[in-house]
Amino acid sequence: MALLGGAACFFAPQAEAGSCCGGGAAVTLILPKDASAMIDTSLDVERYDGFWTKDGKYLRDQPGTDMSQYRLNLGYAVRLARRWQASVSVPYVWNVNIYPNTSSRVDGPGDTMFSLWYEAFDATMCRLRYVEISDLKPAATFGLSLTVPTGVSPYDGVKSDDITGRGFYRLDGNVLLDKTIYPLSASLFLSYGRYFERPVNREVDYVQPYRKRLGDRAVGTLALSYETFIDYSKFRNRLTYTAALSEVWEGEGTINGDRDTTSGLRKTSVAGTIAWSTLERRWIVRLTWSHSIMRDGWGDNTVASDIYSLGVTHVFN
């Protein structure tokens, strides 16, 4: 249960527009236009608080239950050519679950994501002010992401509390549109992914072999940012405030080609981020709070949670 909520709904809204300074979009690293490489590390603390039924009714966990997941994410992005870049993100996961009469703690690697991005622009699309209609043209970045099931999944013969991955390969097509006219920025991230079918012969214990595929997955994140400057001694730094709204949807999967009516999910989250960076944006430190809207109708067939994330990014020229 724990990993399903985190994997399905975690997103990291951008602190700033990607064409100017880079950042994260749905756990994908994107380089600034003038950068050659970037290293990112973040620590996520996800606290679970109830769940939605298949028909969208929100229910709280039973008293005495405390479920959490901690994720250490390491990422690296590198420029391949003037318009091409690639990245990899590797998480390590700790599950800590406390129930009225028992508890469990387990850790292990999560699922790894590889991404390839194409920038459909040659120069930075940020503008200091609005002068003419062409200044509103956004920077467009297109990408493909491959999720590799390097984590422990339900099909590895473990209990649900021990899951650190979903157990399926998934290929996503991504689009990132962003625009900055100082001091305001807006970005829209859209993604659509398809899981690959796989054979299954274990679910805690061995079962009669069958073939399973999870449903197609779509993600949309809209983020709005405001940037200001702060002076410290002889140095000028930046502070960026971001508000984001994210929707995750996953269709029903199949078992031996037949629709699995118990699968599928939907979830809406809101998030706020504050990011400090040096003037040239070589160092970025960000703090994010992502919150599930814990009311009827704001999710289906998944868990509700709060995610607290602290991240540090270093960008190389």
C-alpha positions as CSV (number, residue, x, y, z in Angstrom):
1,M,0.0,0.0,0.0
2,A,2.7,2.5,0.9
3,L,4.6,2.5,-2.3
4,L,1.5,2.6,-4.4
5,G,0.6,6.0,-3.0
6,G,4.1,7.4,-3.4
7,A,4.8,6.0,-6.8
8,A,1.4,7.0,-8.2
9,C,1.3,10.5,-7.0
10,F,4.6,12.0,-6.1
11,F,5.6,15.0,-8.2
12,A,8.2,17.8,-7.7
13,P,6.9,21.1,-9.1
14,Q,9.5,23.3,-10.7
15,A,11.0,26.0,-8.7
16,E,11.6,28.0,-11.8
17,A,11.2,27.7,-15.6
18,G,13.3,24.9,-17.2
19,S,14.5,27.0,-20.1
20,C,16.1,29.5,-17.7
21,C,17.4,27.5,-14.8
22,G,16.2,23.9,-14.9
23,G,14.5,22.0,-12.2
24,G,12.2,19.0,-11.7
25,A,9.0,18.0,-13.3
26,A,7.4,14.7,-12.2
27,V,10.6,13.4,-10.8
28,T,12.4,14.1,-14.1
29,L,15.5,16.4,-14.1
30,I,15.7,19.0,-16.8
31,L,18.9,21.0,-17.5
32,P,19.0,24.8,-17.9
33,K,19.7,25.9,-21.5
34,D,23.3,27.0,-20.7
35,A,24.3,24.0,-18.5
36,S,26.4,21.0,-19.3
37,A,25.3,18.8,-16.4
38,M,23.4,18.7,-13.1
39,I,23.4,16.7,-9.9
40,D,20.3,16.6,-7.7
41,T,19.6,14.9,-4.4
42,S,16.4,15.0,-2.3
43,L,14.9,13.4,0.7
44,D,11.1,12.8,0.7
45,V,9.1,12.0,3.8
46,E,5.6,10.8,2.9
47,R,3.0,10.4,5.7
48,Y,-0.1,8.4,4.8
49,D,-3.5,9.5,6.1
50,G,-6.4,7.4,4.9
51,F,-7.5,6.3,1.4
52,W,-10.1,6.5,-1.2
53,T,-12.4,3.6,-2.2
54,K,-13.0,2.6,-5.8
55,D,-16.0,4.9,-6.0
56,G,-14.2,7.9,-4.5
57,K,-15.2,7.9,-0.9
58,Y,-12.4,9.0,1.5
59,L,-11.9,6.9,4.6
60,R,-9.4,7.5,7.4
61,D,-7.0,4.7,8.6
62,Q,-8.0,2.8,11.7
63,P,-6.9,4.3,15.1
64,G,-3.3,3.3,16.1
65,T,-2.1,3.1,12.4
66,D,0.9,5.1,11.3
67,M,2.3,4.5,7.9
68,S,5.3,6.4,6.3
69,Q,7.7,6.1,3.5
70,Y,11.1,7.8,3.2
71,R,12.9,8.2,-0.1
72,L,16.4,9.3,-0.9
73,N,16.5,10.3,-4.6
74,L,19.7,10.7,-6.5
75,G,19.6,12.2,-10.0
76,Y,22.0,13.2,-12.7
77,A,21.4,15.1,-16.0
78,V,23.9,15.7,-18.8
79,R,23.7,17.6,-22.1
80,L,24.3,15.4,-25.1
81,A,24.0,18.2,-27.8
82,R,22.7,21.7,-28.2
83,R,19.0,20.6,-28.0
84,W,19.4,17.1,-26.5
85,Q,19.9,16.0,-22.8
86,A,19.5,12.9,-20.8
87,S,18.9,12.1,-17.1
88,V,18.6,9.3,-14.6
89,S,16.9,9.2,-11.2
90,V,17.5,6.5,-8.6
91,P,15.6,6.3,-5.4
92,Y,16.3,4.4,-2.2
93,V,13.2,3.6,-0.1
94,W,12.4,3.0,3.6
95,N,8.9,1.8,4.6
96,V,7.9,2.3,8.3
97,N,4.5,1.0,9.2
98,I,2.9,0.8,12.6
99,Y,-0.4,-1.0,13.3
100,P,-2.3,-1.5,16.5
101,N,-0.8,-4.9,17.2
102,T,2.3,-5.0,15.0
103,S,4.8,-3.0,13.0
104,S,7.2,-3.4,10.1
105,R,10.3,-1.7,8.8
106,V,12.0,-2.5,5.5
107,D,14.3,-0.7,3.0
108,G,15.6,-1.2,-0.5
109,P,16.1,0.4,-3.9
110,G,13.1,1.8,-5.7
111,D,12.3,1.9,-9.4
112,T,14.9,3.7,-11.7
113,M,13.8,6.3,-14.3
114,F,15.8,7.1,-17.5
115,S,14.8,10.1,-19.6
116,L,15.8,11.6,-22.9
117,W,14.7,15.2,-23.7
118,Y,14.6,17.4,-26.8
119,E,14.4,21.2,-26.4
120,A,12.4,22.8,-29.3
121,F,14.2,26.2,-28.9
122,D,17.8,27.4,-29.4
123,A,18.0,30.3,-26.9
124,T,16.6,31.1,-23.5
125,M,12.9,32.0,-23.7
126,C,12.8,34.0,-20.5
127,R,11.9,37.7,-20.9
128,L,12.5,40.6,-18.5
129,R,9.3,42.3,-19.5
130,Y,6.4,41.9,-21.9
131,V,6.8,44.0,-25.1
132,E,5.0,42.1,-27.9
133,I,2.8,39.1,-28.4
134,S,5.8,36.9,-29.3
135,D,7.2,37.4,-25.8
136,L,4.4,35.0,-24.6
137,K,5.8,32.0,-26.6
138,P,6.7,29.3,-24.2
139,A,9.8,27.1,-24.2
140,A,8.7,23.6,-25.2
141,T,10.6,20.5,-24.2
142,F,9.6,17.0,-25.3
143,G,10.8,13.7,-23.7
144,L,10.6,10.0,-23.3
145,S,11.0,8.3,-19.9
146,L,11.6,4.6,-19.2
147,T,10.8,3.3,-15.7
148,V,12.8,0.2,-14.9
149,P,11.5,-2.1,-12.1
150,T,14.7,-2.2,-9.9
151,G,12.6,-2.1,-6.7
152,V,11.0,-4.9,-4.8
153,S,7.4,-5.4,-6.1
154,P,4.3,-7.4,-5.0
155,Y,5.4,-10.1,-7.5
156,D,8.7,-10.8,-5.7
157,G,7.0,-12.9,-3.0
158,V,6.9,-10.1,-0.3
159,K,4.2,-8.6,1.9
160,S,2.6,-5.3,0.8
161,D,4.5,-3.4,3.5
162,D,7.8,-4.5,1.9
163,I,7.1,-3.1,-1.5
164,T,9.6,-0.5,-2.9
165,G,8.7,-0.7,-6.6
166,R,5.7,-1.5,-8.8
167,G,7.3,-4.4,-10.8
168,F,6.6,-3.2,-14.3
169,Y,8.5,-1.4,-17.1
170,R,6.7,1.8,-18.2
171,L,7.4,4.1,-21.2
172,D,6.1,7.7,-20.9
173,G,5.8,10.5,-23.4
174,N,6.3,13.9,-21.8
175,V,5.7,17.5,-22.7
176,L,6.9,20.5,-20.6
177,L,5.8,24.0,-21.5
178,D,7.2,26.9,-19.5
179,K,7.3,30.7,-19.7
180,T,9.0,33.3,-17.6
181,I,8.4,37.0,-17.7
182,Y,10.1,38.3,-14.6
183,P,9.2,38.0,-11.8
184,L,6.5,35.5,-12.8
185,S,6.8,32.0,-14.3
186,A,4.3,29.4,-15.4
187,S,4.8,25.8,-16.4
188,L,2.6,22.9,-17.6
189,F,3.8,19.3,-17.5
190,L,1.9,16.6,-19.3
191,S,2.8,12.9,-19.4
192,Y,1.2,9.8,-20.8
193,G,2.6,6.3,-20.1
194,R,2.0,2.7,-20.9
195,Y,3.1,-0.3,-18.8
196,F,4.4,-3.4,-20.4
197,E,2.7,-6.7,-19.8
198,R,4.6,-9.2,-17.7
199,P,4.2,-12.8,-16.5
200,V,3.3,-13.3,-12.8
201,N,3.7,-16.5,-10.7
202,R,4.1,-15.0,-7.2
203,E,1.9,-12.9,-4.9
204,V,3.4,-13.4,-1.5
205,D,3.2,-17.1,-2.3
206,Y,3.4,-18.9,-5.6
207,V,0.2,-18.7,-7.7
208,Q,-1.0,-20.2,-11.0
209,P,1.0,-18.3,-13.7
210,Y,-0.8,-15.5,-15.5
211,R,0.0,-12.4,-17.5
212,K,-0.7,-8.9,-16.1
213,R,-0.5,-5.3,-17.3
214,L,-1.3,-2.2,-15.3
215,G,-3.5,0.5,-16.9
216,D,-2.2,3.4,-18.9
217,R,-1.1,6.4,-16.8
218,A,-1.5,10.2,-17.3
219,V,-0.1,13.0,-15.2
220,G,-0.7,16.7,-15.5
221,T,0.9,19.4,-13.3
222,L,0.3,23.2,-13.5
223,A,2.8,25.4,-11.6
224,L,2.9,29.2,-11.0
225,S,6.0,30.9,-9.6
226,Y,7.1,34.3,-8.3
227,E,10.8,35.2,-7.9
228,T,12.4,37.8,-5.7
229,F,15.9,38.8,-4.8
230,I,17.6,38.9,-1.4
231,D,20.9,40.6,-0.6
232,Y,23.3,39.0,1.9
233,S,26.5,40.7,2.6
234,K,28.0,41.4,-0.9
235,F,26.1,38.6,-2.5
236,R,22.7,38.6,-4.2
237,N,20.6,35.5,-4.1
238,R,17.1,34.5,-5.4
239,L,14.0,33.2,-3.7
240,T,11.3,31.6,-5.7
241,Y,7.8,30.7,-4.5
242,T,5.8,28.1,-6.4
243,A,2.2,26.8,-6.1
244,A,1.2,23.7,-8.1
245,L,-1.8,21.6,-8.8
246,S,-1.3,18.0,-10.0
247,E,-3.7,15.3,-11.3
248,V,-2.7,11.6,-11.6
249,W,-4.9,9.1,-13.4
250,E,-4.2,5.4,-14.1
251,G,-6.7,3.3,-16.0
252,E,-7.8,-0.3,-15.3
253,G,-5.2,-3.0,-16.0
254,T,-5.7,-6.4,-17.5
255,I,-5.1,-10.0,-16.3
256,N,-4.7,-12.5,-19.2
257,G,-6.2,-9.9,-21.5
258,D,-9.3,-9.4,-19.4
259,R,-10.1,-6.1,-17.7
260,D,-9.1,-6.0,-14.0
261,T,-11.9,-4.0,-12.4
262,T,-10.1,-3.8,-9.0
263,S,-7.3,-1.7,-10.5
264,G,-7.0,1.9,-11.7
265,L,-6.6,5.0,-9.6
266,R,-7.0,8.8,-9.6
267,K,-5.6,11.4,-7.3
268,T,-5.4,15.2,-7.0
269,S,-2.7,17.0,-5.1
270,V,-1.6,20.6,-4.4
271,A,1.9,21.7,-3.5
272,G,3.9,24.6,-2.4
273,T,7.6,25.1,-2.9
274,I,10.1,27.7,-1.7
275,A,13.6,27.6,-3.4
276,W,16.8,29.5,-2.6
277,S,19.4,29.8,-5.3
278,T,22.5,31.7,-6.0
279,L,22.2,34.6,-8.5
280,E,23.7,32.5,-11.3
281,R,21.5,29.5,-10.2
282,R,24.4,27.1,-9.8
283,W,23.2,26.0,-6.4
284,I,19.5,25.5,-5.6
285,V,18.0,24.4,-2.3
286,R,14.2,23.8,-2.3
287,L,11.6,22.8,0.3
288,T,8.3,21.3,-0.9
289,W,5.1,20.3,0.7
290,S,2.6,18.2,-1.4
291,H,-0.8,17.6,0.0
292,S,-3.6,15.2,-1.1
293,I,-7.1,16.8,-0.9
294,M,-8.6,14.4,1.7
295,R,-12.2,14.7,0.8
296,D,-14.7,12.6,-1.1
297,G,-14.3,12.8,-4.9
298,W,-10.7,14.0,-4.9
299,G,-9.2,10.5,-5.4
300,D,-10.2,6.9,-6.4
301,N,-8.7,3.6,-5.2
302,T,-5.5,5.0,-3.8
303,V,-4.0,6.4,-0.5
304,A,-3.9,10.0,0.7
305,S,-0.7,11.5,2.0
306,D,1.4,14.5,2.8
307,I,4.9,14.6,1.2
308,Y,7.7,16.8,2.7
309,S,10.7,17.1,0.4
310,L,14.1,18.8,0.9
311,G,16.3,18.9,-2.2
312,V,19.7,20.3,-3.3
313,T,20.8,20.8,-6.9
314,H,24.2,21.8,-8.3
315,V,24.4,22.9,-11.9
316,F,27.6,22.8,-14.0
317,N,28.4,25.2,-16.8
